[in-house]
Amino acid sequence: MRGLAQLFAVTLLNIKTIPQRLGASAVAVIGIAGVVIVFVAVLSIAEGFRKTMEGTGSPSKAMVMRAGADTEMSSILMREAVDIIKQAPGIAPGPTGPVASAELFVIVDLLKKSTGTPANVPIRGVQPEGQATRDGLRIVEGRMFEFGRNEVIVGRAAQGQFTGLEVGSRLQAGQNAWQIVGAFEAEGSVAESEIWVDASVLQSAYRRGSSYQSVMARLESPEAFDAFKNALTSDPRLDVQVLRESDYYTEQSTMLTNLITTIGYLIAFLMGIGAVFGAINTMYNAVASRTREIATLRALGFGSLPVVASVIGEALTLAATGGLIGGVIAYLVFNGYQTATMNFQTFSQVAFSFTVTPGLLAQGLIFALVMGFIGGLFPALRAARLPIVTALREL
């Protein structure tokens, strides 16, 4: 109990005297806050991209592609195969037949609004059942395109990120000029990064004949997936793979999310080295300015452990302050910020929002405390090892 009382008293004294070293303390706080801002901001990119991609998927929907294809871009399905797929058991019935849409996926070059640089924007050709296979898709401006005509609708996210996608304007893609007649939202999913058009018209514009790339099917229930998959993969007329939509988009997000996360940790580590040295310098100055005070406490019977803990406690207080400031700034500046990036697995742009989650803020604070602990450890050990007589003689 005596040791705990000493530890509490000395730590409290150190924290109370921080205003006397405000300049040096502010340097450490600002340095740590800067690292936390960058750390949280970079990881919020990965979190936002992952949320957009994984939020698109549903276990009650299935995607059918050619066996061996890792994305829609590398898949091809002929009309005969599509007709067989649509008759498979497990697909939910609709007013005009099975709720399944054979689709095309092509790329058009547009310019980013923010930089004016070229970007690959996906155009998705869908069949009339396409809208029913997406959750929450609704027209928010203009109207739905008419099938059989050179008309398109654009996702809100794409409309916000790329030039020339205003309702009423015309878009040149393939051999056709397309009239933009509407804009849609789809609950923040990756569909909002796309341009939608009639699949049959898109086939003609890009000379795709009667080929498609995937079939999106809404199932009667998530439990119907196995029967649907088994029926297609065991059919000798087909050479296909069947994935839950949720699994497909989770896999699509993995590569870029891992890359961004790795870069984020690397940048934070490199910046953290500088912040740690700043904290070490600050705490060495604090120890040097309080050498006689520390020696007096030691002479009065205070042990080495309370002295070490008090210096580390001060460093952790400064680090926590920097971590909280950095987290608040990162949240206010970056959370919800809209941008677009390349999905390297489909070579197309995906629009999404930075997402600063409580988990990221907690990681930032923990990282700040680790930097503070390392920054305070060596000065604390020096303070504990100071010879009492020598320290009392220092000015």
VOGU-3710 file (C-alpha; in Angstrom, 3 decimals, decimal comma):
1> mrglaqlfav> 0,000/0,000/0,000  2,861/2,373/0,806  4,373/1,798/-2,639  1,033/2,463/-4,342  0,580/5,672/-2,350  4,060/6,828/-3,389  3,384/5,934/-7,028  0,102/7,849/-7,041  1,592/10,910/-5,316  4,631/11,196/-7,588
11> tllniktipq> 2,648/10,540/-10,791  0,065/13,149/-9,834  2,841/15,648/-9,104  4,423/15,019/-12,534  1,129/15,499/-14,345  0,356/18,699/-12,442  3,703/20,191/-13,471  3,177/19,570/-17,213  2,048/23,221/-17,770  5,492/24,318/-16,576
21> rlgasavavi> 6,964/22,475/-19,581  4,178/23,400/-21,962  6,353/24,025/-25,025  8,213/20,722/-24,950  5,040/18,843/-23,987  3,113/20,394/-26,880  5,768/19,167/-29,337  5,289/15,586/-28,154  1,480/15,872/-28,225  1,441/17,368/-31,734
31> giagvvivfv> 3,866/14,740/-33,046  1,803/11,861/-31,703  -1,447/13,464/-32,876  -0,010/13,771/-36,401  0,901/10,096/-36,473  -2,577/9,094/-35,263  -4,260/11,297/-37,886  -2,305/9,685/-40,724  -2,710/6,197/-39,255  -6,491/6,472/-38,870
41> avlsiaegfr> -6,947/8,275/-42,206  -5,107/5,612/-44,227  -6,853/2,722/-42,507  -10,225/4,440/-42,996  -9,632/4,103/-46,755  -9,361/0,322/-46,418  -12,340/0,221/-44,059  -14,495/2,302/-46,399  -13,582/0,206/-49,440  -14,215/-3,025/-47,534
51> ktmegtgsps> -17,556/-1,755/-46,234  -18,673/-0,786/-49,746  -17,660/-4,095/-51,295  -18,894/-6,392/-48,538  -22,071/-4,334/-48,096  -22,959/-5,234/-51,670  -23,201/-8,954/-51,079  -26,142/-10,974/-49,841  -26,220/-14,689/-48,959  -29,632/-14,948/-50,634
61> kamvmragad> -28,158/-14,062/-54,040  -25,814/-16,097/-56,206  -23,417/-15,184/-58,996  -22,654/-17,649/-61,781  -19,480/-17,279/-63,884  -17,346/-19,450/-66,100  -15,322/-22,010/-64,132  -11,847/-20,665/-63,359  -12,753/-16,985/-63,780  -11,732/-14,835/-60,817
71> temssilmre> -13,813/-11,817/-61,875  -16,617/-10,978/-64,276  -14,041/-9,427/-66,623  -12,456/-12,823/-67,292  -15,717/-14,767/-67,571  -17,870/-15,570/-70,577  -21,232/-17,324/-70,779  -23,098/-18,002/-74,025  -26,853/-17,567/-74,371  -27,463/-21,343/-74,322
81> avdiikqapg> -25,713/-21,622/-70,947  -27,680/-18,650/-69,596  -30,969/-20,307/-70,538  -29,968/-23,464/-68,660  -28,836/-21,486/-65,599  -32,149/-19,653/-65,357  -34,049/-22,956/-65,172  -32,032/-24,252/-62,204  -33,897/-25,039/-58,944  -33,701/-22,524/-56,108
91> iapgptgpva> -34,142/-19,280/-58,063  -36,905/-17,067/-56,696  -39,889/-16,722/-59,061  -40,867/-13,303/-60,385  -43,825/-11,820/-62,292  -42,222/-12,635/-65,650  -40,146/-15,678/-64,718  -37,090/-16,530/-62,590  -35,482/-13,517/-60,892  -32,126/-13,846/-62,662
101> saelfvivdl> -30,258/-11,378/-64,858  -27,595/-12,276/-67,436  -25,108/-9,412/-67,424  -22,171/-7,811/-69,227  -19,379/-5,822/-67,598  -17,313/-3,406/-69,720  -15,136/-0,360/-69,034  -15,412/3,215/-70,328  -12,785/5,957/-69,882  -13,997/9,043/-68,015
111> lkkstgtpan> -12,265/11,836/-66,111  -12,195/12,216/-62,350  -13,755/15,451/-61,161  -11,135/15,946/-58,458  -7,994/15,531/-60,573  -9,063/15,528/-64,229  -7,179/12,246/-64,735  -8,599/9,315/-66,737  -10,428/6,579/-64,858  -11,929/3,210/-65,773
121> vpirgvqpeg> -15,644/3,372/-64,993  -17,700/0,154/-65,220  -20,771/-0,140/-67,436  -23,063/-3,016/-66,535  -25,490/-4,435/-69,040  -28,510/-5,952/-67,300  -31,715/-7,691/-68,251  -35,180/-6,550/-67,051  -34,814/-8,705/-63,924  -31,574/-6,941/-62,996
131> qatrdglriv> -33,196/-4,339/-60,770  -35,038/-7,039/-58,791  -31,771/-8,838/-58,044  -30,343/-5,777/-56,217  -31,415/-4,783/-52,737  -32,661/-1,247/-52,264  -31,942/-0,026/-55,793  -34,116/3,000/-56,544  -34,179/5,812/-59,081  -33,507/9,148/-57,326
141> egrmfefgrn> -33,347/11,414/-60,386  -34,925/11,110/-63,820  -36,283/7,678/-64,767  -35,301/4,085/-65,491  -33,857/3,467/-68,945  -36,079/1,792/-71,543  -34,884/-1,616/-72,689  -33,980/-1,743/-76,366  -32,902/1,924/-76,474  -29,523/3,689/-76,140
151> evivgraaqg> -30,288/4,919/-72,637  -28,410/4,527/-69,369  -28,784/5,277/-65,686  -25,802/6,138/-63,482  -25,001/5,403/-59,841  -24,921/8,352/-57,458  -21,355/7,589/-56,387  -20,130/7,499/-59,989  -22,046/10,679/-60,749  -20,304/12,443/-57,886
161> qftglevgsr> -16,791/11,299/-58,802  -16,625/11,422/-62,616  -17,345/14,064/-65,240  -20,078/13,940/-67,872  -22,583/11,806/-65,957  -25,268/14,416/-65,311  -28,827/13,394/-66,138  -29,681/14,731/-69,592  -26,131/14,583/-70,968  -24,807/12,063/-73,496
171> lqagqnawqi> -22,125/9,443/-73,015  -19,979/7,927/-75,749  -19,153/4,268/-75,150  -18,399/1,532/-77,642  -20,050/2,257/-80,970  -22,985/4,081/-79,401  -23,853/7,434/-77,916  -25,973/6,914/-74,811  -28,532/9,272/-73,301  -28,289/9,524/-69,506
181> vgafeaegsv> -31,906/9,439/-68,348  -31,621/8,777/-64,619  -29,519/8,336/-61,497  -29,916/5,629/-58,870  -28,892/4,705/-55,346  -28,356/1,192/-54,027  -27,834/1,518/-50,262  -24,196/2,554/-50,692  -23,213/-0,665/-52,467  -20,653/-1,013/-55,250
191> aeseiwvdas> -23,520/-0,799/-57,783  -23,545/2,968/-57,181  -20,126/3,132/-58,885  -21,570/1,693/-62,107  -23,461/2,803/-65,198  -26,413/0,559/-66,109  -27,771/-0,185/-69,565  -29,772/-2,832/-71,428  -27,494/-5,876/-71,858  -28,713/-6,615/-75,382
201> vlqsayrrgs> -27,961/-3,067/-76,558  -24,534/-3,204/-74,896  -23,804/-6,483/-76,685  -24,396/-4,742/-80,009  -22,329/-1,679/-79,094  -19,311/-3,798/-78,135  -19,844/-6,573/-80,711  -20,298/-9,242/-78,034  -22,766/-11,289/-80,082  -24,914/-13,416/-77,769
211> syqsvmarle> -22,370/-13,683/-74,964  -22,631/-12,574/-71,360  -20,188/-12,648/-68,467  -22,243/-13,556/-65,422  -25,715/-14,359/-64,191  -26,994/-12,759/-60,988  -29,811/-14,758/-59,386  -32,003/-14,049/-56,379  -32,588/-17,300/-54,492  -35,738/-18,431/-52,743
221> speafdafkn> -33,731/-18,398/-49,501  -30,074/-18,571/-48,417  -30,588/-22,303/-47,804  -31,455/-22,800/-51,491  -27,875/-22,009/-52,510  -26,519/-25,548/-52,192  -29,251/-27,061/-54,369  -28,789/-24,290/-56,949  -25,013/-24,734/-57,004  -25,124/-28,531/-57,168
231> altsdprldv> -27,611/-28,481/-60,041  -25,362/-26,220/-62,138  -21,928/-27,654/-61,330  -23,126/-31,221/-61,961  -24,753/-30,393/-65,295  -22,480/-31,763/-68,081  -23,698/-29,025/-70,444  -22,171/-26,320/-68,259  -18,675/-25,349/-67,128  -19,456/-22,832/-64,408
241> qvlresdyyt> -18,709/-21,838/-60,849  -21,374/-20,618/-58,421  -20,643/-18,169/-55,584  -22,759/-16,431/-53,036  -22,780/-12,749/-53,898  -21,490/-11,949/-50,403  -18,499/-14,288/-50,860  -17,700/-12,845/-54,285  -17,530/-9,239/-53,123  -15,676/-10,139/-49,931
251> eqstmltnli> -12,998/-11,767/-52,065  -12,961/-8,742/-54,375  -12,178/-6,455/-51,440  -9,421/-8,570/-49,913  -6,482/-7,663/-52,140  -6,827/-3,882/-52,028  -7,848/-3,816/-48,362  -4,772/-5,813/-47,359  -2,537/-3,586/-49,477  -3,878/-0,348/-47,999
261> ttigyliafl> -3,758/-1,737/-44,458  -0,132/-2,813/-44,886  0,815/0,607/-46,251  -1,044/2,281/-43,388  0,844/0,338/-40,734  4,164/0,939/-42,513  3,595/4,696/-42,742  2,473/4,833/-39,118  5,544/2,864/-38,018  7,939/5,167/-39,855
271> mgigavfgai> 6,216/8,302/-38,584  5,972/6,739/-35,135  9,753/6,477/-34,927  9,990/10,249/-35,222  7,197/10,749/-32,683  8,916/8,401/-30,221  12,168/10,352/-30,479  10,170/13,526/-29,877  8,615/11,984/-26,787  12,004/10,749/-25,554
281> ntmynavasr> 13,485/14,220/-25,965  10,521/15,768/-24,138  10,758/13,352/-21,211  14,553/13,669/-20,964  14,055/17,423/-20,693  11,409/16,846/-18,046  13,727/14,599/-16,053  16,636/17,028/-16,432  14,548/19,975/-15,182  13,378/17,969/-12,165
291> treiatlral> 16,621/16,235/-11,261  16,900/17,772/-7,797  13,198/17,228/-7,163  13,486/13,540/-8,032  16,607/13,203/-5,866  14,791/14,836/-2,953  11,937/12,362/-3,277  14,421/9,520/-3,340  16,137/10,905/-0,225  12,766/11,063/1,543
301> gfgslpvvas> 12,300/7,358/0,978  10,447/7,165/-2,336  11,455/4,021/-4,216  12,740/3,705/-7,781  9,512/2,111/-9,029  7,289/5,115/-8,211  9,791/7,397/-9,932  9,862/5,222/-13,049  6,075/4,934/-13,070  5,628/8,683/-12,608
311> vigealtlaa> 7,749/9,531/-15,654  6,042/6,881/-17,760  2,674/8,083/-16,469  3,467/11,611/-17,656  4,523/10,288/-21,063  1,333/8,231/-21,328  -0,755/11,281/-20,399  0,855/13,317/-23,184  0,442/10,386/-25,603  -3,213/9,887/-24,698
321> tggliggvia> -3,847/13,593/-25,217  -2,170/13,446/-28,638  -4,047/10,261/-29,518  -7,423/11,736/-28,597  -6,729/14,972/-30,489  -5,538/13,043/-33,546  -8,545/10,719/-33,445  -11,037/13,582/-33,207  -9,385/15,456/-36,082  -9,254/12,303/-38,235
331> ylvfngyqta> -12,942/11,635/-37,601  -14,053/15,202/-38,336  -11,926/15,566/-41,485  -12,023/12,134/-43,085  -15,140/10,250/-41,991  -17,589/10,233/-44,901  -15,135/11,805/-47,354  -16,045/10,532/-50,834  -13,405/9,298/-53,247  -12,781/6,566/-55,813
341> tmnfqtfsqv> -9,984/4,091/-56,282  -8,989/1,313/-58,626  -10,129/-2,208/-57,835  -7,095/-4,030/-59,191  -9,021/-7,285/-59,591  -11,498/-5,779/-62,072  -9,351/-2,802/-63,238  -12,297/-0,498/-62,684  -12,968/2,415/-60,364  -15,017/1,936/-57,210
351> afsftvtpgl> -16,434/5,010/-55,504  -16,659/4,834/-51,714  -16,461/6,913/-48,542  -13,679/6,968/-45,942  -15,019/5,209/-42,843  -13,568/6,053/-39,428  -14,915/3,400/-37,054  -14,662/3,199/-33,256  -12,280/0,289/-33,782  -9,904/2,452/-35,838
361> laqglifalv> -10,024/5,214/-33,225  -9,217/2,642/-30,528  -6,280/1,368/-32,601  -5,024/4,930/-32,999  -5,215/5,560/-29,251  -3,452/2,283/-28,458  -0,720/3,128/-30,964  -0,338/6,544/-29,322  0,002/4,963/-25,874  2,634/2,530/-27,181
371> mgfigglfpa> 4,627/5,466/-28,580  4,254/7,296/-25,268  5,381/4,268/-23,262  8,492/3,769/-25,401  9,199/7,485/-25,327  8,979/7,624/-21,539  10,709/4,354/-20,655  14,369/5,327/-21,136  14,087/8,741/-19,445  12,241/7,020/-16,585
381> lraarlpivt> 15,022/4,494/-16,117  17,580/7,318/-16,130  15,626/9,175/-13,455  15,469/6,066/-11,265  19,208/5,438/-11,572  20,364/8,947/-10,694  22,707/8,848/-7,684  20,948/10,814/-4,949  23,993/12,778/-3,783  25,045/13,674/-7,329
391> alrel> 21,537/14,677/-8,284  21,167/16,951/-5,258  24,289/18,859/-6,300  22,960/19,546/-9,829  21,507/22,939/-10,571
//
